[in-house]
Amino acid sequence: MPSTDVELAPSKAATKTFKTAGYAAHSATTPLKPFSFARREPGPKDVRIDVLYCGVCHSDLHTAKNEWTNTTYPVVPGHEIVGRVSKVGSDVTKFKVGDQVGVGCWSIPAASAKAARPGWRTIARMARSSPTTAKTRSSAA
């Protein structure tokens, strides 16, 4: 499986790109097909992950079929992944090359966790995984 970047924190310093591959929908009515595209090289705060497994949920299907009428094609569905770290930026301290990681549907920098509102919680299910945010039901909410 090809490498792809998952941004844990935006970095505007990196401008180089590399080729990667995925499966994309090119219209609302065609099946997914192989698709090559460019990703930017990771910046100092980024982690590159070799994607081993990718979940495709109902949101991905709605997007691929343009059921929310806002899809820009081509679109590569699948935003919940498990993989192995293949490169880390110079400012990254919590991950190292070879770590197994998971990224949920919403990925936020650890520093942003304090900004979570009541009724939201930060989860790190796997050792050294990126923080992900999940909506929880709360009697206070």
N, C-alpha and C positions, 0 to 999 in steps of 0.2 A: 504494500500500500504506500502511496507517495506521501511525502511530508507535507504538512500544511501548518500555518501559523494559527494559533489561538491567542488573541490579545488579552493579556491579564491587565495590562495598563497601556494606554495609548502612548506611542512614541513618535514624535514628528521628525526626529533626527535621521532615521533610516530612509534612504531613497532607492537603494538597489532592490531589484526584484529577482525572483526565481520562479521557474515553471513548476506547476503542480497539476494534479488531475483530480477529477471528481466525476460525478454523474449529474447531469443538468437536465432540467425541463426547458425546452426551447419555445414552448407554447402551452396553452391550457389543455390541449387535446392530444399532445404527443407523449409517448413514453420517455422516461429518462434515458439518456444516452451518454457515452463517454464524452468528457469535455476537458480541454486543457485551458489553463488560465494562469496569469501571473499574480503572485503575492509579494508583498514587500518583505525584505529581509527583516528579521527581528531587530528591534532597537534595544537600548540598554535595559529597559524594564520588561521586555517581552520574553516569552518562552515559545519555542517551536516544538510541536508535538507530532510524532508519527502516529497517525490515526489508525488504531487497530480495529475498533468497532464504532459504529455510528448508529444512533437511534433515530428513527424517522417517526414523528408523532403526528397527531391530527393537524397541528398547526402547519407542519411541512406540507401535508397533502392539500390543505386549503390554499396555501401559497402557490404550490406547483400548479394547481388547477385554476388559479386566479379567482377563487370564490369570494375573496374580500376586495376584489377589483382594484388592487394596488400593486400587483406583481410586475417587476421589471425583469424581462427575460434577456439572456438565459439566467436561471436561478438554480443554485445547487442546494437542495434541501438536506436537512440533517444537522441539528445543532446541539445534540447531546452525544458526547464522545468519550471513549476510553482509549488511551494511547500511552506512548512512551516518549519522554522528553528527549529530543535529539539535539537541542541547542538552547543555551540560556544567555540572556543579555548580561552585560558587565555589572549591572546593579542588582541582579536577581540573587537572593540569598536563601530562599526557601525551597528551591528546586535545583536538581543537578541532572546532568545527562544520564539517562538510564532509568530515572524514576518513572514508575507507573502512575498515571494521573487520570482523573476524570473531570470533565467539565459539564456542568448542567446547563439548563436552558438559559440562565442569566448568569453571566460571569462578571464579577466586580472586583476591583482592587481591594486588598485587605484594609487599606486605609479608609475606604468608603463604607466599611461595615458599620462604623459608628453612626452613619447617616441613616441607617435603617429605621423605618417608622414603626410605631407600635403595631403588632399583628404580623410583623415580618421577622424572620430570623435568618441568621447566617449559618450555613451548614458546611462542614468539610467531612464528608463520609469516608474518604479514603485518606490514608496517611499521605501527607504532602500534596493533597489535591488542591486545586484552586478553590477559593470560597465561592459558593453559589448561594443564591437567594431563593427562598421558597415561601410562598404565601401560606400562612397558617391560620387556622380558625381560632379565635380567641374570644372568650366571653366579654372581654373589655372592649373589643373592636365593634 
